[in-house]
C-alpha cells in the first residue's frame, strides 16, 4: 500500500483519505510526499481528524523545509491537544517564519495546562524568540508567576523593561545575564534597566559590555555606569588600560560624567593614547571635571588631545617636540594639523621631520608639510628639498617644489627648471608656481612651459611670468591668447595686462577680449570680430560658447548663421549639454534673423 501512495499521491487523494478517515494513509502522505502541497494538506487533514496517533509524524513535520507545512503541523498538534508534543512545540517557537510561530503559540494554548511546565521552562531559553513565544502562550493560558523569580523571567521574555525595574534587586542577576543575550536589543535594554535599578553588582558586567560589537549596547552600558556613579569609578579607571580602544574611549567618557578627582592622573596618562578618539575622550572628560594642567607638558598633551592647533601654535616652543612626534600619528588629519602648527611656530627643529612628511601617503599632509617648510624658511632645508625634488616619489617631488617656492632660495632655480620637465603634471605645476617667485633666471624655461601638454601647467606658467614681470614673455603670451584652453588664455591676458602690453591690431585686441571674456566690447567691435569668434562656438568652456554666441548675435553678421546652426546641433548632442548655452545660440540666431 505504501508504494501505491508514493506513486499516486496528490491533493485530491489526500481529500479522499480525509473523507474516509484514513489516518495511516495521511501519515504516509505527510512523511513521504515530495509535493509540499500534499504534505500541507495531509497535516491539515490529520488535524481535522484529531487522531493522537498522528502526533509523532506531526512533530517531525515541525521541521519540514516548507513553512506552510510547519504551520499546518503546529495547528494540527493544537487540535489533537497532545501533551507529548508540548516540548517540541516550544522549540518551534524559534521558527524563522512569524506565521509559524503564531500557529505554535495557538497550539500550545490549545494543549493548555499540560504545556505550562514546558512554557515556564522556556522562559529561560537562550533563544529570545522562544522566550517571547512562551510568554505569549502563557498569557493566553492566563498563567500567573508563582514567585519573583518566575515573574522576572516572564517580564524578561516579554521585554517589559519598565515593569522589570519595579521588581528591584531580584531582577539584577537575570538582567546581568541578559547582557550576554544573542539579541543586541535585549542587551541594550538590559543595560538601560540596570541603570534604572542602580545596583553596584552590575558594574563589572557593564564594563564587559563596553566590549560589545554594537554601539547601542556600548552607549547604554556607559550611560548606566555613569548612573551607578561612585562604585564604577575604580573599574572604569582600570578600563582605561584595556586593549580595546573602544573600551578605553567609553571608560574615559563615563569618568567625565561622574564627578570625581580620582581619575585625573589616569586620564592625563590617556591623553597620550595611540588612538585619537581615546585621546579626545580623555581631554573632554578632564574638561568636564574642571581639571587644570599642572605644567606646560600636561597643557601640550591636553591641547594635542583636544586638537586645539591654534592654541598649540600660540604656546610656541614647549609644543614643538610633541608636535614633531604628532607628525607620526596614525591619523592623517592629526599629521596635517601638526605640520600646520609647526609652520606657524617656525621652529627649525621641525625641518627634518617635515621633509620626511613630504613622503606621507596623503596629499593634504604633503601640502601642509611643504607649506610649513616654506614658512620656517630654513636655508638648511633647501639642500634636503632639492634632493627630494630630484629623487623623491611624485608626492614628495610635488611637496618639495611647493616648499622651495615658498622659501625662495636661488639655489632652487636650476632644480625647479629641471622639474618643469617632470613626467608628472602636478610636479610641473608646482615648479612653475615656485619659479614665479625666483626671478628672471626662470623666464625662458617658463616660456617653454607655456607649451606644456597640461593646461594647468600652462596657466601657472603664464601667471608665474606675470609675477616675474619680464618683457621677454610678451610675444609668447600673445601666442598663448590662442591656446585651446580658456583658463590658459585668461591667465595669459591677465599677465599681458600686468606687463603693460597693448594690442597692436584688431586681431590681437579681439584675441585679448575673448581671453578676458569681454563679450560686450567684442560686440561693439562688430564685423572684425566675427571670424575669430566663430571657432569659439565649439570651445571647451560652456561660458565661452555662450559668450561667443551672445556677441555674434549682437553683431548680427550673417556669416555666423551656419556656424551657429551647427554649434546648436552639436550642443544638443553633448552628453553634458548646457541649457544656457543652447538658449544663447537660439537667441543669437533669432536676433540675426530679425536684423537680416
Buried (B, 14 or more C-beta within 10 A) or exposed (E): EEEEBEEEBBBEBBEEBBEEEBBBBBBBBBBBBEBBBBBBBBBBBBBEBEBBEBBBBBBEBBEBEBBBBBBBBBBBBBBBBBBBBBBBBBBBBBBEEEEBBBBBBBBBBBBBEBBBEBBBEBBBBEBBBBBBBBBBBBEBBEBEBEEEBBBBBBBBBBBBBEBBBEBEEBBBBBBBEBBBBEBBEBBBBBBBBBBBBBBEBBBEBBBBBBBBEEEBBBBBBBBBBBBBBEBBBEBBBEBBEBEEBBBBBBBBBBBBBBEBEBBBEBBBEBBBBEBBBBBBBBBBBBEBBEBEBEEBEBBBBBBBBBBBBEBBBEBEEBBBBBBBEBBEBEBBEBBBBBBBBBBBBBBEBBBBBBBBBBBBEBBBBBBBBBBBBBBBBBEEBBEBBBBBBEEBBBBBBBBBBBBBBBBBBEBBBEBBBEBBEBEBBBBBBBBBBBBBBBBEBBBBBBBBBBEBEBBBBBBBBBBBBBBBBBEBBBEBBBBBBBBEBBBBBBBBBBBBEEBEBEBEEEBBBBBBBBBBBBBEBBBEBEEBBBBBBBBBBBBEBBBBBBBBBBBBBBBBBEBBBEBBEEBBEBBEEEEEEBEEBBEBBBBBBEBBEEEE
